[in-house]
Amino acid sequence: MLWNKCLTGLSKAELAPGQRLGEPRLIHITVEGSSGLTRERPWCLTMELRYQSTEQIYVKPVLADGETRIQ
């Protein structure tokens, strides 16, 4: 249950500059870790989830600057 009460569009109170009422509500999940024996190579992966229907969501990676890798 990633979307609270199945509300998938932005409400008026949630709008940020440049967003419109009803735009999809996006969820970002970030995982951080490190590689190597001494754990000196940190890494970070963020995935963006967008609700499509009761049986489908779209998932795509997000770059560090907030831009999505795949449009």
N, C-alpha and C positions, 0 to 999 in steps of 0.2 A: 504494500500500500504506500507507494511513493507520493501519490497526489492526494492531499487532504480533501476529503469529502468529494472527490472526483471533480474538483474545480480546476480545469486545465488552462483557462484563459486568464490573463491579467485583469485585475479589477482596477477601478479608478484610483484607489488608495495606494496601489503598488506601482503605478507608472513611474518610470525614470525618464529623464530627458531623451527624446527620440523614440520612445515607445508609444504604441497605440492601444487603446482599450480592446481587449479580446485577443491580443497577441498570445502565442503559446507561452505558458509558464515553463521555464527550463530548470532542470535540476543539474547541478555540477557536482560530481563526486571526484575527489582527488586522493590519490594514493602516493605516499612518499616512502622511499627506502634508500638503500645503499648497496653497492656491489663490491666484490673483491674480498679477499681474505681479511684485509684491515678495515673494510667498510669505509674507504676513503673516496669512493665515487658515488656521490648522492644522485638520485634521480627522482623525478616527479611525473606522474601521469594523471591528467584530468580528462574525464569523459563527460559529455553533455547528453542528457536524456530528455527526449521530448515525446510526450504522450501523443499517440495517433488514434488509437481505439482501445476498446476493452481487451483486445487480444494482441496489440502491437504497440511497441515504442521504437523510436529511432534513437540510435546511439552513435556518437561520433567523437573523435579525439579533439581536444582543445589545446592550442598552442599556449606557451607561457604568457604571451601578451594578451590573452583572452580571445584571440581570433580562432575560429574553427579551422581545422586542417582540411576538411572535406565539406564542400558546400552542396 
